[in-house]
Amino acid sequence: MDPYKPTRRDFLKIVGTGAALALLGCTQPPKTPTTTPTTPKVTKEFKLGYVAYRTGPASAFGEPGHQGIDLLVEKINAAGGIAGAKVKVIHEEEGSTSETVEKFKKLIFEDKVDVIMGLCSTANSIAAAPVADENSTLLLQCQARIPYVTWKDPEDPSKGIMDWVFKANNSTFSNAVQAAYMAAKFCPDAKVIAQIHPDYAWGYDNSEWFTAAVKKLMPDVEILDPLYPKLFAPDYTPYITELVNAKPDYIFTSFWGTDMTRFTDQLIPYKVLKGAGGNAYLCAYWDFYTSIKRDLPVYGHPHQISEGYWAGLDQLSEEYVSYINEFKSRYGNVPTAGAVDCVAAFSVWVAAIEKAYAEKGEFPTNDDIRDAMENLGTIKTMFGECTMRKEDHRVLWPISPGLTAKHEWLPYTLDPKIYLDPSEHEPPALTKPLDWIATW
């Protein structure tokens, strides 16, 4: 989910090379009877830069990330910090690609942050990632679902990955494959499948990969040519007319934010969708309805980030339930996708710091933390286990999407649902998605 079209290869040469950021470090505290190796007395604070949209149509995705990271940092600081060091968050508003790159330079050279998280836009991610890498600053990209953000060349995985860039959430490819698996599972007798996506890279990627996956899983179904409205279009009537005439059994959309809710609201009166007088399932990002504090209007299939994201409260960890309740209390809303994405990135970063400190026996440098992050393997977080794939700096999550209907959050009603291991919805490291689907 990201709002601007990238020009991939051009962004790799973005201006912004400068002197390397000084390594984080500090001397060990004096050894006194009150000092323990696990709670060092340090005066150093970690600086965390969070970059995501805060205003405009994209804020439905970006702002919950800003809110969530504040809550996470507040909680960990109250518990004593990370390896004894408190965390300070520096928020920046994501904007155009050039503006976002300048924000990265400010965070690196003026604020001297230790880590940057966030980024909703594919274009901004591709442009800003090399700036972080060239200046030895950790980047945990965690909102846009761009699968190749860690690659040195988005067009050529054989050139390897950047040293300082990591991705903490599931990818666009996972999104598209989930939609294909759900069509095969919940609509096995479907005759016609339709698609409607935003007119930029996110939408094109979703369509290309979903189509390829469905052809493997449901070879006899008719897949209509995708429809591509402009991003943040106010009126979807011409496209809805095409959908009504096509009489699909299943509609897959990668709309997000206000695009998703506006499109669905405009489609409902035509009685195409289940729950609104029709028979078609809509596969979409349903949690954007909760971001505008509304119940779900129709039946459909949700996408998600991890197995624990949509689980019932009785299945969640005490820590995650506390996060959900505190988020609702503070912000008057549930933690939607952006607020969960930041949990993924923050969990990985904290685990890397703790691993580096345990291995070194003293406060770690940023080099130590980077190395520890690359070698994290499988870790436990507040909403389930994830695994850092060293070969491409990707964090992989299991998922459990299902069928949902309108109701109160939390939880959404998911009955039935399916479980997908990371090996089923993410390609092997440094492999183009279509190349992997061809092997199915």
HELIX and SHEET records of a PDB file:
HELIX    1   1 ARG A    8  LYS A   13  5                                   6    
HELIX    2   2 SER A   59  ALA A   78  1                                  20    
HELIX    3   3 THR A   97  LYS A  105  1                                   9    
HELIX    4   4 LYS A  106  GLU A  110  3                                   5    
HELIX    5   5 THR A  122  GLU A  134  1                                  13    
HELIX    6   6 PRO A  157  LYS A  159  5                                   3    
HELIX    7   7 THR A  172  PHE A  186  1                                  15    
HELIX    8   8 ALA A  201  LEU A  217  1                                  17    
HELIX    9   9 THR A  237  ALA A  246  1                                  10    
HELIX   10  10 GLY A  257  LEU A  267  1                                  11    
HELIX   11  11 ILE A  268  TYR A  270  5                                   3    
HELIX   12  12 ASP A  287  SER A  291  1                                   5    
HELIX   13  13 LEU A  313  GLN A  315  5                                   3    
HELIX   14  14 GLU A  318  TYR A  331  1                                  14    
HELIX   15  15 ALA A  337  LYS A  360  1                                  24    
HELIX   16  16 ASN A  366  GLU A  374  1                                   9    
HELIX   17  17 PRO A  422  HIS A  425  1                                   4    
HELIX   18  18 PRO A  433  ILE A  437  1                                   5    
SHEET    1   A 5 VAL A  87  GLU A  93  0                                        
SHEET    2   A 5 PHE A  46  ALA A  52  1                                        
SHEET    3   A 5 VAL A 115  GLY A 118  1                                        
SHEET    4   A 5 LEU A 138  GLN A 141  1                                        
SHEET    5   A 5 VAL A 165  LYS A 167  1                                        
SHEET    1   B 5 GLU A 222  ILE A 223  0                                        
SHEET    2   B 5 VAL A 192  ILE A 196  1                                        
SHEET    3   B 5 TYR A 250  THR A 253  1                                        
SHEET    4   B 5 TYR A 281  ALA A 284  1                                        
SHEET    5   B 5 GLY A 300  PRO A 302  1                                        
SHEET    1   C 3 THR A 378  THR A 381  0                                        
SHEET    2   C 3 GLY A 384  ARG A 389 -1                                        
SHEET    3   C 3 ARG A 394  LEU A 396 -1                                        
END                                                                             
